[in-house]
C-alpha cells in the first residue's frame, strides 16, 4: 500500500511558493508517493449547504480561509521534485469549462512528466456554484459529460462530443497528453452516486475516512463495483482513501495504516495538521508512524 499526504498552501503568508517547493521536496525524501491538493475557488463566511464530513453540517475551517489553485501548485511542486506524484483532492470539475480544463490538465501532464492524476468531484456547496454562474442541481449529469468529453478530446485527432452541457465537433486539441489516453481520472466522493460514477467512468475512487464504520462503507463501494463487473482488487481501478487527522498521533496513524492495508486500499492519503514552523519534523513524525522510515 502506498502512503501519501495532503497539503494545504496559500492559507497563510508562510505557505507561499517557497513553502510549496520545500514541503514537496521533504515528503518526496520521506517516501510519500503523492501530494494531494484540495480545491475550492471561493469560500463563504456562512453556508446554508450541508458540509458532508461533519456531524452538524458545518465546514471545519475558518470564515477567511483560502488556498492556491491546485493545478498551479502541482506544477510548482513538480518542478522541485523528480518522483513525487500529484492529485487534486478533488477538483470540482463542473465549475470550470470542460475544454479549458482539458487543455490545462494535459499541459500539466507534460510539465510533470506524467506524474499527475485528476481527482474530480461534483462538490457540495450551492453557494460556490452560484458565485461561478453554474447550475447546482444538474451537477451530476454535467460531471458525467465532462469526464467523457475530456477523454474524447485527449484521444481523438478530430474530437466530437454531443451532450446536454458539452458540445463540440471536429475540435483539435494538441499536443495530446504525455500519458496515453490522458491522466487517470479518479472520482472523489462518498455518496452512492459518486461510487456509481467511479464504477462507470473512473480510473479509480478517492474516498474520505470520516465514517464510523469504514468497513461497511467500503463494502457498499465493492458491491457497486461488482454490479458494474469491476472489483476493488482490479489492477485498472485505483482505490484511494483519505484520512483526516486532528493531530499527529502515532498510535492513530499506525492503526489506520494497518486497517487500510487489511482492507485492500491501494493508496492511503494522510491529512494531518502540519504547521509551517518546523514542518519537516512534523512530516517526519507522520512518516515514522506510517512505517515509511
Secondary structure as GFF3:
##gff-version 3
##sequence-region A 1 293
A	DSSP	beta_strand	2	7	.	.	.	ID=ss1
A	DSSP	alpha_helix	17	30	.	.	.	ID=ss2
A	DSSP	beta_strand	34	37	.	.	.	ID=ss3
A	DSSP	alpha_helix	70	79	.	.	.	ID=ss4
A	DSSP	beta_strand	85	88	.	.	.	ID=ss5
A	DSSP	beta_strand	91	92	.	.	.	ID=ss6
A	DSSP	three_ten_helix	93	95	.	.	.	ID=ss7
A	DSSP	alpha_helix	98	111	.	.	.	ID=ss8
A	DSSP	beta_strand	116	121	.	.	.	ID=ss9
A	DSSP	alpha_helix	126	131	.	.	.	ID=ss10
A	DSSP	alpha_helix	139	155	.	.	.	ID=ss11
A	DSSP	beta_strand	159	162	.	.	.	ID=ss12
A	DSSP	beta_strand	167	171	.	.	.	ID=ss13
A	DSSP	beta_strand	185	188	.	.	.	ID=ss14
A	DSSP	alpha_helix	192	201	.	.	.	ID=ss15
A	DSSP	beta_strand	204	208	.	.	.	ID=ss16
A	DSSP	alpha_helix	214	227	.	.	.	ID=ss17
A	DSSP	beta_strand	238	244	.	.	.	ID=ss18
A	DSSP	alpha_helix	250	262	.	.	.	ID=ss19
A	DSSP	beta_strand	267	271	.	.	.	ID=ss20
A	DSSP	alpha_helix	279	290	.	.	.	ID=ss21
###
